[in-house]
Structure formats: C-alpha cells, structure tokens
Amino acid sequence: MQTQKILVSGQVQGVGFRWSARQLAQQLGVTGTVQNLPTGQVAIVASASAKVLSDFTHQLQRGLAPWIQVTDLAITDLPTRRFNEFRIII
C-alpha cells in the first residue's frame, strides 16, 4: 500500500474532473480524496498498491473525457494513509 499526492494542472475545474476521478478511483479500488484548489489545479490524495496507483495516474494523464485537458501531473509520495473510500472534498 502506498499513498501519493497528485497535483493535476490543466482544464480540470468546472468540467467534471473530480467526479470522473472518483469514478475511476472506485473502478480501480483507489481510496482517498480529490478537491479543487484556488490555483485552478486539483489535488488528489490516493492510496492503493503501487501498480494500481500507476494505472490510476496513467489514466488521469491520458484524460478522463474529451473536455478535460490534463497538462501536468506532479506526484509526491506521502506516508501511507488508509481511507475508507474515495471522496470529493467540496
């Protein structure tokens, strides 16, 4: 089990990115949180196995929908955290 902070840049606010990220996380078995930041970026804290996190970040980078444009992912390893689910922070 690993935990990563993923800072997502691009056209990711107001386009359903958080909802789409939550759907993907639930499909892959990732737990954690996703929230909009005042900078226009989205912050994700995600916990799963290394392989699952790699798949998750790869799919985020590829794009979750045609109207969502991810230009950059900055990934930082964090101390392992356990979450019960993957939730959107409003």
PDB file of N, CA, C and O in Angstrom:
ATOM      1  N   MET A   1       0.852  -1.186   0.000  1.00  0.00           N
ATOM      2  CA  MET A   1       0.000   0.000   0.000  1.00  0.00           C
ATOM      3  C   MET A   1       0.888   1.235   0.000  1.00  0.00           C
ATOM      4  O   MET A   1       1.845   1.329   0.768  1.00  0.00           O
ATOM      5  N   GLN A   2       0.560   2.171  -0.862  1.00  0.00           N
ATOM      6  CA  GLN A   2       1.263   3.450  -0.956  1.00  0.00           C
ATOM      7  C   GLN A   2       0.239   4.581  -0.949  1.00  0.00           C
ATOM      8  O   GLN A   2      -0.936   4.376  -1.252  1.00  0.00           O
ATOM      9  N   THR A   3       0.705   5.772  -0.601  1.00  0.00           N
ATOM     10  CA  THR A   3      -0.122   6.972  -0.687  1.00  0.00           C
ATOM     11  C   THR A   3       0.656   8.026  -1.447  1.00  0.00           C
ATOM     12  O   THR A   3       1.841   8.247  -1.196  1.00  0.00           O
ATOM     13  N   GLN A   4      -0.029   8.679  -2.386  1.00  0.00           N
ATOM     14  CA  GLN A   4       0.593   9.738  -3.175  1.00  0.00           C
ATOM     15  C   GLN A   4      -0.312  10.964  -3.205  1.00  0.00           C
ATOM     16  O   GLN A   4      -1.538  10.862  -3.165  1.00  0.00           O
ATOM     17  N   LYS A   5       0.335  12.126  -3.276  1.00  0.00           N
ATOM     18  CA  LYS A   5      -0.384  13.360  -3.565  1.00  0.00           C
ATOM     19  C   LYS A   5      -0.164  13.629  -5.044  1.00  0.00           C
ATOM     20  O   LYS A   5       0.971  13.646  -5.520  1.00  0.00           O
ATOM     21  N   ILE A   6      -1.249  13.839  -5.764  1.00  0.00           N
ATOM     22  CA  ILE A   6      -1.200  14.094  -7.195  1.00  0.00           C
ATOM     23  C   ILE A   6      -1.790  15.472  -7.439  1.00  0.00           C
ATOM     24  O   ILE A   6      -2.975  15.698  -7.196  1.00  0.00           O
ATOM     25  N   LEU A   7      -0.971  16.385  -7.915  1.00  0.00           N
ATOM     26  CA  LEU A   7      -1.403  17.738  -8.222  1.00  0.00           C
ATOM     27  C   LEU A   7      -1.644  17.811  -9.725  1.00  0.00           C
ATOM     28  O   LEU A   7      -0.713  17.648 -10.514  1.00  0.00           O
ATOM     29  N   VAL A   8      -2.882  18.053 -10.122  1.00  0.00           N
ATOM     30  CA  VAL A   8      -3.284  17.998 -11.520  1.00  0.00           C
ATOM     31  C   VAL A   8      -3.493  19.412 -12.047  1.00  0.00           C
ATOM     32  O   VAL A   8      -4.230  20.203 -11.458  1.00  0.00           O
ATOM     33  N   SER A   9      -2.838  19.720 -13.158  1.00  0.00           N
ATOM     34  CA  SER A   9      -2.973  21.030 -13.798  1.00  0.00           C
ATOM     35  C   SER A   9      -3.625  20.862 -15.170  1.00  0.00           C
ATOM     36  O   SER A   9      -3.567  19.793 -15.778  1.00  0.00           O
ATOM     37  N   GLY A  10      -4.239  21.935 -15.636  1.00  0.00           N
ATOM     38  CA  GLY A  10      -4.877  21.945 -16.950  1.00  0.00           C
ATOM     39  C   GLY A  10      -6.297  22.458 -16.840  1.00  0.00           C
ATOM     40  O   GLY A  10      -6.628  23.207 -15.921  1.00  0.00           O
ATOM     41  N   GLN A  11      -7.137  22.052 -17.781  1.00  0.00           N
ATOM     42  CA  GLN A  11      -8.560  22.405 -17.748  1.00  0.00           C
ATOM     43  C   GLN A  11      -9.259  21.323 -16.926  1.00  0.00           C
ATOM     44  O   GLN A  11      -9.829  20.375 -17.465  1.00  0.00           O
ATOM     45  N   VAL A  12      -9.197  21.497 -15.591  1.00  0.00           N
ATOM     46  CA  VAL A  12      -9.663  20.443 -14.692  1.00  0.00           C
ATOM     47  C   VAL A  12     -10.698  20.917 -13.665  1.00  0.00           C
ATOM     48  O   VAL A  12     -11.122  20.133 -12.816  1.00  0.00           O
ATOM     49  N   GLN A  13     -11.102  22.167 -13.729  1.00  0.00           N
ATOM     50  CA  GLN A  13     -12.160  22.650 -12.844  1.00  0.00           C
ATOM     51  C   GLN A  13     -13.354  23.075 -13.686  1.00  0.00           C
ATOM     52  O   GLN A  13     -13.207  23.693 -14.740  1.00  0.00           O
ATOM     53  N   GLY A  14     -14.543  22.729 -13.195  1.00  0.00           N
ATOM     54  CA  GLY A  14     -15.770  23.095 -13.896  1.00  0.00           C
ATOM     55  C   GLY A  14     -16.070  22.192 -15.079  1.00  0.00           C
ATOM     56  O   GLY A  14     -16.908  22.528 -15.917  1.00  0.00           O
ATOM     57  N   VAL A  15     -15.388  21.036 -15.160  1.00  0.00           N
ATOM     58  CA  VAL A  15     -15.579  20.134 -16.301  1.00  0.00           C
ATOM     59  C   VAL A  15     -15.879  18.697 -15.863  1.00  0.00           C
ATOM     60  O   VAL A  15     -15.856  17.781 -16.685  1.00  0.00           O
ATOM     61  N   GLY A  16     -16.158  18.500 -14.583  1.00  0.00           N
ATOM     62  CA  GLY A  16     -16.479  17.174 -14.079  1.00  0.00           C
ATOM     63  C   GLY A  16     -15.272  16.317 -13.748  1.00  0.00           C
ATOM     64  O   GLY A  16     -15.389  15.097 -13.640  1.00  0.00           O
ATOM     65  N   PHE A  17     -14.103  16.947 -13.585  1.00  0.00           N
ATOM     66  CA  PHE A  17     -12.894  16.175 -13.318  1.00  0.00           C
ATOM     67  C   PHE A  17     -12.975  15.415 -11.995  1.00  0.00           C
ATOM     68  O   PHE A  17     -12.646  14.230 -11.945  1.00  0.00           O
ATOM     69  N   ARG A  18     -13.408  16.079 -10.928  1.00  0.00           N
ATOM     70  CA  ARG A  18     -13.447  15.411  -9.623  1.00  0.00           C
ATOM     71  C   ARG A  18     -14.389  14.208  -9.647  1.00  0.00           C
ATOM     72  O   ARG A  18     -14.053  13.148  -9.119  1.00  0.00           O
ATOM     73  N   TRP A  19     -15.536  14.363 -10.241  1.00  0.00           N
ATOM     74  CA  TRP A  19     -16.495  13.271 -10.343  1.00  0.00           C
ATOM     75  C   TRP A  19     -15.898  12.125 -11.163  1.00  0.00           C
ATOM     76  O   TRP A  19     -16.016  10.960 -10.784  1.00  0.00           O
ATOM     77  N   SER A  20     -15.263  12.459 -12.278  1.00  0.00           N
ATOM     78  CA  SER A  20     -14.647  11.436 -13.132  1.00  0.00           C
ATOM     79  C   SER A  20     -13.494  10.734 -12.419  1.00  0.00           C
ATOM     80  O   SER A  20     -13.325   9.522 -12.554  1.00  0.00           O
ATOM     81  N   ALA A  21     -12.701  11.490 -11.661  1.00  0.00           N
ATOM     82  CA  ALA A  21     -11.599  10.897 -10.902  1.00  0.00           C
ATOM     83  C   ALA A  21     -12.139   9.946  -9.839  1.00  0.00           C
ATOM     84  O   ALA A  21     -11.567   8.882  -9.601  1.00  0.00           O
ATOM     85  N   ARG A  22     -13.236  10.330  -9.204  1.00  0.00           N
ATOM     86  CA  ARG A  22     -13.840   9.455  -8.197  1.00  0.00           C
ATOM     87  C   ARG A  22     -14.347   8.169  -8.839  1.00  0.00           C
ATOM     88  O   ARG A  22     -14.162   7.087  -8.282  1.00  0.00           O
ATOM     89  N   GLN A  23     -14.978   8.274  -9.996  1.00  0.00           N
ATOM     90  CA  GLN A  23     -15.469   7.086 -10.700  1.00  0.00           C
ATOM     91  C   GLN A  23     -14.315   6.148 -11.045  1.00  0.00           C
ATOM     92  O   GLN A  23     -14.410   4.939 -10.835  1.00  0.00           O
ATOM     93  N   LEU A  24     -13.222   6.706 -11.576  1.00  0.00           N
ATOM     94  CA  LEU A  24     -12.044   5.912 -11.921  1.00  0.00           C
ATOM     95  C   LEU A  24     -11.453   5.261 -10.675  1.00  0.00           C
ATOM     96  O   LEU A  24     -11.114   4.078 -10.691  1.00  0.00           O
ATOM     97  N   ALA A  25     -11.330   6.028  -9.600  1.00  0.00           N
ATOM     98  CA  ALA A  25     -10.777   5.503  -8.347  1.00  0.00           C
ATOM     99  C   ALA A  25     -11.619   4.330  -7.845  1.00  0.00           C
ATOM    100  O   ALA A  25     -11.072   3.315  -7.413  1.00  0.00           O
ATOM    101  N   GLN A  26     -12.923   4.461  -7.899  1.00  0.00           N
ATOM    102  CA  GLN A  26     -13.798   3.387  -7.438  1.00  0.00           C
ATOM    103  C   GLN A  26     -13.640   2.140  -8.310  1.00  0.00           C
ATOM    104  O   GLN A  26     -13.664   1.021  -7.798  1.00  0.00           O
ATOM    105  N   GLN A  27     -13.480   2.325  -9.603  1.00  0.00           N
ATOM    106  CA  GLN A  27     -13.285   1.188 -10.515  1.00  0.00           C
ATOM    107  C   GLN A  27     -11.987   0.450 -10.212  1.00  0.00           C
ATOM    108  O   GLN A  27     -11.936  -0.778 -10.281  1.00  0.00           O
ATOM    109  N   LEU A  28     -10.941   1.198  -9.877  1.00  0.00           N
ATOM    110  CA  LEU A  28      -9.622   0.612  -9.668  1.00  0.00           C
ATOM    111  C   LEU A  28      -9.362   0.192  -8.221  1.00  0.00           C
ATOM    112  O   LEU A  28      -8.390  -0.513  -7.951  1.00  0.00           O
ATOM    113  N   GLY A  29     -10.215   0.616  -7.291  1.00  0.00           N
ATOM    114  CA  GLY A  29     -10.011   0.290  -5.885  1.00  0.00           C
ATOM    115  C   GLY A  29      -9.073   1.249  -5.167  1.00  0.00           C
ATOM    116  O   GLY A  29      -8.439   0.881  -4.177  1.00  0.00           O
ATOM    117  N   VAL A  30      -8.984   2.484  -5.667  1.00  0.00           N
ATOM    118  CA  VAL A  30      -8.175   3.526  -5.039  1.00  0.00           C
ATOM    119  C   VAL A  30      -9.037   4.231  -3.992  1.00  0.00           C
ATOM    120  O   VAL A  30     -10.213   4.504  -4.232  1.00  0.00           O
ATOM    121  N   THR A  31      -8.448   4.522  -2.834  1.00  0.00           N
ATOM    122  CA  THR A  31      -9.148   5.298  -1.813  1.00  0.00           C
ATOM    123  C   THR A  31      -8.422   6.625  -1.631  1.00  0.00           C
ATOM    124  O   THR A  31      -7.248   6.748  -1.977  1.00  0.00           O
ATOM    125  N   GLY A  32      -9.129   7.627  -1.083  1.00  0.00           N
ATOM    126  CA  GLY A  32      -8.507   8.917  -0.837  1.00  0.00           C
ATOM    127  C   GLY A  32      -9.479  10.063  -1.028  1.00  0.00           C
ATOM    128  O   GLY A  32     -10.676   9.940  -0.765  1.00  0.00           O
ATOM    129  N   THR A  33      -8.937  11.187  -1.493  1.00  0.00           N
ATOM    130  CA  THR A  33      -9.737  12.399  -1.658  1.00  0.00           C
ATOM    131  C   THR A  33      -9.342  13.139  -2.928  1.00  0.00           C
ATOM    132  O   THR A  33      -8.248  12.954  -3.462  1.00  0.00           O
ATOM    133  N   VAL A  34     -10.254  13.977  -3.397  1.00  0.00           N
ATOM    134  CA  VAL A  34      -9.987  14.868  -4.522  1.00  0.00           C
ATOM    135  C   VAL A  34     -10.659  16.202  -4.214  1.00  0.00           C
ATOM    136  O   VAL A  34     -11.792  16.240  -3.735  1.00  0.00           O
ATOM    137  N   GLN A  35      -9.937  17.312  -4.497  1.00  0.00           N
ATOM    138  CA  GLN A  35     -10.516  18.632  -4.232  1.00  0.00           C
ATOM    139  C   GLN A  35      -9.938  19.677  -5.170  1.00  0.00           C
ATOM    140  O   GLN A  35      -8.784  19.594  -5.590  1.00  0.00           O
ATOM    141  N   ASN A  36     -10.772  20.669  -5.491  1.00  0.00           N
ATOM    142  CA  ASN A  36     -10.315  21.824  -6.255  1.00  0.00           C
ATOM    143  C   ASN A  36      -9.462  22.714  -5.364  1.00  0.00           C
ATOM    144  O   ASN A  36      -9.700  22.825  -4.161  1.00  0.00           O
ATOM    145  N   LEU A  37      -8.463  23.344  -5.974  1.00  0.00           N
ATOM    146  CA  LEU A  37      -7.627  24.314  -5.266  1.00  0.00           C
ATOM    147  C   LEU A  37      -7.876  25.701  -5.836  1.00  0.00           C
ATOM    148  O   LEU A  37      -8.289  25.819  -6.989  1.00  0.00           O
ATOM    149  N   PRO A  38      -7.637  26.755  -5.062  1.00  0.00           N
ATOM    150  CA  PRO A  38      -7.839  28.126  -5.555  1.00  0.00           C
ATOM    151  C   PRO A  38      -6.944  28.463  -6.754  1.00  0.00           C
ATOM    152  O   PRO A  38      -7.228  29.415  -7.480  1.00  0.00           O
ATOM    153  N   THR A  39      -5.886  27.709  -6.967  1.00  0.00           N
ATOM    154  CA  THR A  39      -4.954  27.954  -8.079  1.00  0.00           C
ATOM    155  C   THR A  39      -5.495  27.498  -9.420  1.00  0.00           C
ATOM    156  O   THR A  39      -4.893  27.780 -10.456  1.00  0.00           O
ATOM    157  N   GLY A  40      -6.638  26.789  -9.420  1.00  0.00           N
ATOM    158  CA  GLY A  40      -7.172  26.221 -10.653  1.00  0.00           C
ATOM    159  C   GLY A  40      -6.738  24.779 -10.851  1.00  0.00           C
ATOM    160  O   GLY A  40      -7.165  24.125 -11.802  1.00  0.00           O
ATOM    161  N   GLN A  41      -5.900  24.285  -9.966  1.00  0.00           N
ATOM    162  CA  GLN A  41      -5.466  22.893 -10.012  1.00  0.00           C
ATOM    163  C   GLN A  41      -6.404  22.037  -9.168  1.00  0.00           C
ATOM    164  O   GLN A  41      -7.261  22.548  -8.448  1.00  0.00           O
ATOM    165  N   VAL A  42      -6.220  20.724  -9.276  1.00  0.00           N
ATOM    166  CA  VAL A  42      -6.957  19.771  -8.457  1.00  0.00           C
ATOM    167  C   VAL A  42      -5.942  18.948  -7.691  1.00  0.00           C
ATOM    168  O   VAL A  42      -4.949  18.496  -8.262  1.00  0.00           O
ATOM    169  N   ALA A  43      -6.182  18.746  -6.391  1.00  0.00           N
ATOM    170  CA  ALA A  43      -5.306  17.937  -5.549  1.00  0.00           C
ATOM    171  C   ALA A  43      -5.988  16.609  -5.244  1.00  0.00           C
ATOM    172  O   ALA A  43      -7.144  16.563  -4.823  1.00  0.00           O
ATOM    173  N   ILE A  44      -5.241  15.533  -5.468  1.00  0.00           N
ATOM    174  CA  ILE A  44      -5.713  14.188  -5.158  1.00  0.00           C
ATOM    175  C   ILE A  44      -4.754  13.581  -4.141  1.00  0.00           C
ATOM    176  O   ILE A  44      -3.537  13.674  -4.303  1.00  0.00           O
ATOM    177  N   VAL A  45      -5.287  12.971  -3.111  1.00  0.00           N
ATOM    178  CA  VAL A  45      -4.502  12.127  -2.217  1.00  0.00           C
ATOM    179  C   VAL A  45      -5.063  10.732  -2.426  1.00  0.00           C
ATOM    180  O   VAL A  45      -6.240  10.482  -2.168  1.00  0.00           O
ATOM    181  N   ALA A  46      -4.204   9.813  -2.900  1.00  0.00           N
ATOM    182  CA  ALA A  46      -4.663   8.494  -3.308  1.00  0.00           C
ATOM    183  C   ALA A  46      -3.847   7.403  -2.643  1.00  0.00           C
ATOM    184  O   ALA A  46      -2.625   7.504  -2.536  1.00  0.00           O
ATOM    185  N   SER A  47      -4.539   6.346  -2.190  1.00  0.00           N
ATOM    186  CA  SER A  47      -3.884   5.189  -1.585  1.00  0.00           C
ATOM    187  C   SER A  47      -4.308   3.921  -2.310  1.00  0.00           C
ATOM    188  O   SER A  47      -5.491   3.696  -2.564  1.00  0.00           O
ATOM    189  N   ALA A  48      -3.325   3.107  -2.634  1.00  0.00           N
ATOM    190  CA  ALA A  48      -3.552   1.814  -3.288  1.00  0.00           C
ATOM    191  C   ALA A  48      -2.197   1.138  -3.441  1.00  0.00           C
ATOM    192  O   ALA A  48      -1.187   1.656  -2.966  1.00  0.00           O
ATOM    193  N   SER A  49      -2.169  -0.004  -4.093  1.00  0.00           N
ATOM    194  CA  SER A  49      -0.892  -0.649  -4.389  1.00  0.00           C
ATOM    195  C   SER A  49      -0.142   0.186  -5.426  1.00  0.00           C
ATOM    196  O   SER A  49      -0.739   1.008  -6.121  1.00  0.00           O
ATOM    197  N   ALA A  50       1.155  -0.028  -5.522  1.00  0.00           N
ATOM    198  CA  ALA A  50       1.971   0.726  -6.487  1.00  0.00           C
ATOM    199  C   ALA A  50       1.450   0.544  -7.911  1.00  0.00           C
ATOM    200  O   ALA A  50       1.385   1.512  -8.669  1.00  0.00           O
ATOM    201  N   LYS A  51       1.078  -0.679  -8.285  1.00  0.00           N
ATOM    202  CA  LYS A  51       0.578  -0.957  -9.637  1.00  0.00           C
ATOM    203  C   LYS A  51      -0.727  -0.210  -9.901  1.00  0.00           C
ATOM    204  O   LYS A  51      -0.900   0.398 -10.957  1.00  0.00           O
ATOM    205  N   VAL A  52      -1.634  -0.259  -8.941  1.00  0.00           N
ATOM    206  CA  VAL A  52      -2.927   0.413  -9.111  1.00  0.00           C
ATOM    207  C   VAL A  52      -2.730   1.925  -9.188  1.00  0.00           C
ATOM    208  O   VAL A  52      -3.367   2.579 -10.013  1.00  0.00           O
ATOM    209  N   LEU A  53      -1.865   2.496  -8.349  1.00  0.00           N
ATOM    210  CA  LEU A  53      -1.600   3.938  -8.420  1.00  0.00           C
ATOM    211  C   LEU A  53      -0.990   4.309  -9.758  1.00  0.00           C
ATOM    212  O   LEU A  53      -1.315   5.359 -10.311  1.00  0.00           O
ATOM    213  N   SER A  54      -0.119   3.476 -10.284  1.00  0.00           N
ATOM    214  CA  SER A  54       0.467   3.733 -11.603  1.00  0.00           C
ATOM    215  C   SER A  54      -0.615   3.745 -12.684  1.00  0.00           C
ATOM    216  O   SER A  54      -0.625   4.623 -13.547  1.00  0.00           O
ATOM    217  N   ASP A  55      -1.521   2.774 -12.636  1.00  0.00           N
ATOM    218  CA  ASP A  55      -2.638   2.734 -13.594  1.00  0.00           C
ATOM    219  C   ASP A  55      -3.530   3.967 -13.445  1.00  0.00           C
ATOM    220  O   ASP A  55      -3.953   4.565 -14.434  1.00  0.00           O
ATOM    221  N   PHE A  56      -3.805   4.335 -12.203  1.00  0.00           N
ATOM    222  CA  PHE A  56      -4.659   5.490 -11.911  1.00  0.00           C
ATOM    223  C   PHE A  56      -4.049   6.768 -12.494  1.00  0.00           C
ATOM    224  O   PHE A  56      -4.731   7.516 -13.195  1.00  0.00           O
ATOM    225  N   THR A  57      -2.776   7.017 -12.207  1.00  0.00           N
ATOM    226  CA  THR A  57      -2.143   8.251 -12.702  1.00  0.00           C
ATOM    227  C   THR A  57      -2.013   8.237 -14.223  1.00  0.00           C
ATOM    228  O   THR A  57      -2.144   9.277 -14.868  1.00  0.00           O
ATOM    229  N   HIS A  58      -1.758   7.070 -14.793  1.00  0.00           N
ATOM    230  CA  HIS A  58      -1.668   6.976 -16.255  1.00  0.00           C
ATOM    231  C   HIS A  58      -3.006   7.348 -16.897  1.00  0.00           C
ATOM    232  O   HIS A  58      -3.045   8.081 -17.885  1.00  0.00           O
ATOM    233  N   GLN A  59      -4.094   6.839 -16.331  1.00  0.00           N
ATOM    234  CA  GLN A  59      -5.414   7.148 -16.889  1.00  0.00           C
ATOM    235  C   GLN A  59      -5.802   8.601 -16.656  1.00  0.00           C
ATOM    236  O   GLN A  59      -6.476   9.203 -17.492  1.00  0.00           O
ATOM    237  N   LEU A  60      -5.382   9.174 -15.527  1.00  0.00           N
ATOM    238  CA  LEU A  60      -5.625  10.607 -15.305  1.00  0.00           C
ATOM    239  C   LEU A  60      -4.907  11.433 -16.363  1.00  0.00           C
ATOM    240  O   LEU A  60      -5.470  12.379 -16.914  1.00  0.00           O
ATOM    241  N   GLN A  61      -3.652  11.066 -16.643  1.00  0.00           N
ATOM    242  CA  GLN A  61      -2.836  11.803 -17.611  1.00  0.00           C
ATOM    243  C   GLN A  61      -3.427  11.705 -19.018  1.00  0.00           C
ATOM    244  O   GLN A  61      -3.440  12.683 -19.767  1.00  0.00           O
ATOM    245  N   ARG A  62      -3.914  10.516 -19.365  1.00  0.00           N
ATOM    246  CA  ARG A  62      -4.494  10.290 -20.699  1.00  0.00           C
ATOM    247  C   ARG A  62      -5.746  11.120 -20.906  1.00  0.00           C
ATOM    248  O   ARG A  62      -6.078  11.501 -22.028  1.00  0.00           O
ATOM    249  N   GLY A  63      -6.426  11.391 -19.822  1.00  0.00           N
ATOM    250  CA  GLY A  63      -7.657  12.179 -19.922  1.00  0.00           C
ATOM    251  C   GLY A  63      -8.868  11.330 -19.625  1.00  0.00           C
ATOM    252  O   GLY A  63      -8.989  10.211 -20.124  1.00  0.00           O
ATOM    253  N   LEU A  64      -9.749  11.846 -18.830  1.00  0.00           N
ATOM    254  CA  LEU A  64     -10.937  11.116 -18.415  1.00  0.00           C
ATOM    255  C   LEU A  64     -12.116  11.351 -19.350  1.00  0.00           C
ATOM    256  O   LEU A  64     -13.064  10.566 -19.374  1.00  0.00           O
ATOM    257  N   ALA A  65     -12.055  12.426 -20.114  1.00  0.00           N
ATOM    258  CA  ALA A  65     -13.109  12.778 -21.071  1.00  0.00           C
ATOM    259  C   ALA A  65     -12.520  13.792 -22.048  1.00  0.00           C
ATOM    260  O   ALA A  65     -11.546  14.468 -21.718  1.00  0.00           O
ATOM    261  N   PRO A  66     -13.092  13.907 -23.238  1.00  0.00           N
ATOM    262  CA  PRO A  66     -12.531  14.823 -24.242  1.00  0.00           C
ATOM    263  C   PRO A  66     -12.482  16.286 -23.798  1.00  0.00           C
ATOM    264  O   PRO A  66     -11.621  17.038 -24.255  1.00  0.00           O
ATOM    265  N   TRP A  67     -13.381  16.694 -22.925  1.00  0.00           N
ATOM    266  CA  TRP A  67     -13.435  18.097 -22.490  1.00  0.00           C
ATOM    267  C   TRP A  67     -12.534  18.376 -21.291  1.00  0.00           C
ATOM    268  O   TRP A  67     -12.414  19.524 -20.862  1.00  0.00           O
ATOM    269  N   ILE A  68     -11.905  17.346 -20.751  1.00  0.00           N
ATOM    270  CA  ILE A  68     -10.958  17.508 -19.641  1.00  0.00           C
ATOM    271  C   ILE A  68      -9.550  17.475 -20.212  1.00  0.00           C
ATOM    272  O   ILE A  68      -9.161  16.493 -20.844  1.00  0.00           O
ATOM    273  N   GLN A  69      -8.781  18.538 -19.997  1.00  0.00           N
ATOM    274  CA  GLN A  69      -7.428  18.634 -20.546  1.00  0.00           C
ATOM    275  C   GLN A  69      -6.403  18.679 -19.412  1.00  0.00           C
ATOM    276  O   GLN A  69      -6.213  19.719 -18.781  1.00  0.00           O
ATOM    277  N   VAL A  70      -5.749  17.553 -19.159  1.00  0.00           N
ATOM    278  CA  VAL A  70      -4.696  17.485 -18.143  1.00  0.00           C
ATOM    279  C   VAL A  70      -3.375  17.833 -18.821  1.00  0.00           C
ATOM    280  O   VAL A  70      -2.966  17.163 -19.769  1.00  0.00           O
ATOM    281  N   THR A  71      -2.706  18.884 -18.334  1.00  0.00           N
ATOM    282  CA  THR A  71      -1.420  19.278 -18.913  1.00  0.00           C
ATOM    283  C   THR A  71      -0.235  18.816 -18.083  1.00  0.00           C
ATOM    284  O   THR A  71       0.872  18.683 -18.604  1.00  0.00           O
ATOM    285  N   ASP A  72      -0.456  18.565 -16.782  1.00  0.00           N
ATOM    286  CA  ASP A  72       0.662  18.155 -15.940  1.00  0.00           C
ATOM    287  C   ASP A  72       0.152  17.434 -14.693  1.00  0.00           C
ATOM    288  O   ASP A  72      -0.883  17.787 -14.129  1.00  0.00           O
ATOM    289  N   LEU A  73       0.906  16.416 -14.279  1.00  0.00           N
ATOM    290  CA  LEU A  73       0.675  15.740 -13.003  1.00  0.00           C
ATOM    291  C   LEU A  73       1.963  15.834 -12.209  1.00  0.00           C
ATOM    292  O   LEU A  73       3.016  15.413 -12.688  1.00  0.00           O
ATOM    293  N   ALA A  74       1.897  16.379 -11.003  1.00  0.00           N
ATOM    294  CA  ALA A  74       3.046  16.402 -10.094  1.00  0.00           C
ATOM    295  C   ALA A  74       2.736  15.413  -8.977  1.00  0.00           C
ATOM    296  O   ALA A  74       1.781  15.594  -8.222  1.00  0.00           O
ATOM    297  N   ILE A  75       3.550  14.367  -8.881  1.00  0.00           N
ATOM    298  CA  ILE A  75       3.280  13.281  -7.946  1.00  0.00           C
ATOM    299  C   ILE A  75       4.316  13.293  -6.828  1.00  0.00           C
ATOM    300  O   ILE A  75       5.521  13.334  -7.076  1.00  0.00           O
ATOM    301  N   THR A  76       3.824  13.258  -5.598  1.00  0.00           N
ATOM    302  CA  THR A  76       4.679  13.245  -4.412  1.00  0.00           C
ATOM    303  C   THR A  76       4.272  12.064  -3.538  1.00  0.00           C
ATOM    304  O   THR A  76       3.090  11.880  -3.248  1.00  0.00           O
ATOM    305  N   ASP A  77       5.246  11.266  -3.121  1.00  0.00           N
ATOM    306  CA  ASP A  77       4.958  10.182  -2.193  1.00  0.00           C
ATOM    307  C   ASP A  77       4.708  10.755  -0.799  1.00  0.00           C
ATOM    308  O   ASP A  77       5.401  11.671  -0.357  1.00  0.00           O
ATOM    309  N   LEU A  78       3.708  10.200  -0.116  1.00  0.00           N
ATOM    310  CA  LEU A  78       3.354  10.602   1.240  1.00  0.00           C
ATOM    311  C   LEU A  78       3.452   9.387   2.157  1.00  0.00           C
ATOM    312  O   LEU A  78       3.479   8.252   1.681  1.00  0.00           O
ATOM    313  N   PRO A  79       3.506   9.614   3.457  1.00  0.00           N
ATOM    314  CA  PRO A  79       3.394   8.473   4.370  1.00  0.00           C
ATOM    315  C   PRO A  79       2.068   7.755   4.109  1.00  0.00           C
ATOM    316  O   PRO A  79       1.056   8.392   3.817  1.00  0.00           O
ATOM    317  N   THR A  80       2.083   6.455   4.215  1.00  0.00           N
ATOM    318  CA  THR A  80       0.886   5.671   3.916  1.00  0.00           C
ATOM    319  C   THR A  80      -0.276   6.073   4.814  1.00  0.00           C
ATOM    320  O   THR A  80      -0.146   6.171   6.034  1.00  0.00           O
ATOM    321  N   ARG A  81      -1.417   6.302   4.166  1.00  0.00           N
ATOM    322  CA  ARG A  81      -2.665   6.620   4.876  1.00  0.00           C
ATOM    323  C   ARG A  81      -3.732   5.655   4.413  1.00  0.00           C
ATOM    324  O   ARG A  81      -3.721   5.210   3.266  1.00  0.00           O
ATOM    325  N   ARG A  82      -4.625   5.341   5.275  1.00  0.00           N
ATOM    326  CA  ARG A  82      -5.743   4.457   4.918  1.00  0.00           C
ATOM    327  C   ARG A  82      -7.032   5.284   4.935  1.00  0.00           C
ATOM    328  O   ARG A  82      -7.314   6.018   5.882  1.00  0.00           O
ATOM    329  N   PHE A  83      -7.787   5.139   3.875  1.00  0.00           N
ATOM    330  CA  PHE A  83      -9.079   5.808   3.737  1.00  0.00           C
ATOM    331  C   PHE A  83     -10.147   4.725   3.573  1.00  0.00           C
ATOM    332  O   PHE A  83      -9.848   3.625   3.108  1.00  0.00           O
ATOM    333  N   ASN A  84     -11.360   5.026   3.944  1.00  0.00           N
ATOM    334  CA  ASN A  84     -12.463   4.080   3.778  1.00  0.00           C
ATOM    335  C   ASN A  84     -13.030   4.083   2.369  1.00  0.00           C
ATOM    336  O   ASN A  84     -13.607   3.092   1.921  1.00  0.00           O
ATOM    337  N   GLU A  85     -12.864   5.202   1.672  1.00  0.00           N
ATOM    338  CA  GLU A  85     -13.455   5.378   0.343  1.00  0.00           C
ATOM    339  C   GLU A  85     -12.683   6.450  -0.392  1.00  0.00           C
ATOM    340  O   GLU A  85     -11.713   6.996   0.133  1.00  0.00           O
ATOM    341  N   PHE A  86     -13.106   6.752  -1.600  1.00  0.00           N
ATOM    342  CA  PHE A  86     -12.560   7.876  -2.347  1.00  0.00           C
ATOM    343  C   PHE A  86     -13.662   8.926  -2.402  1.00  0.00           C
ATOM    344  O   PHE A  86     -14.733   8.681  -2.957  1.00  0.00           O
ATOM    345  N   ARG A  87     -13.397  10.095  -1.826  1.00  0.00           N
ATOM    346  CA  ARG A  87     -14.469  11.088  -1.744  1.00  0.00           C
ATOM    347  C   ARG A  87     -14.031  12.446  -2.286  1.00  0.00           C
ATOM    348  O   ARG A  87     -12.849  12.788  -2.299  1.00  0.00           O
ATOM    349  N   ILE A  88     -15.009  13.188  -2.721  1.00  0.00           N
ATOM    350  CA  ILE A  88     -14.813  14.546  -3.208  1.00  0.00           C
ATOM    351  C   ILE A  88     -14.909  15.493  -2.012  1.00  0.00           C
ATOM    352  O   ILE A  88     -15.876  15.445  -1.253  1.00  0.00           O
ATOM    353  N   ILE A  89     -13.910  16.345  -1.851  1.00  0.00           N
ATOM    354  CA  ILE A  89     -13.955  17.386  -0.830  1.00  0.00           C
ATOM    355  C   ILE A  89     -14.445  18.657  -1.500  1.00  0.00           C
ATOM    356  O   ILE A  89     -13.872  19.114  -2.489  1.00  0.00           O
ATOM    357  N   ILE A  90     -15.506  19.218  -0.953  1.00  0.00           N
ATOM    358  CA  ILE A  90     -16.092  20.435  -1.545  1.00  0.00           C
ATOM    359  C   ILE A  90     -15.601  21.644  -0.796  1.00  0.00           C
ATOM    360  O   ILE A  90     -15.971  22.769  -1.129  1.00  0.00           O
TER     361      ILE A  90
END
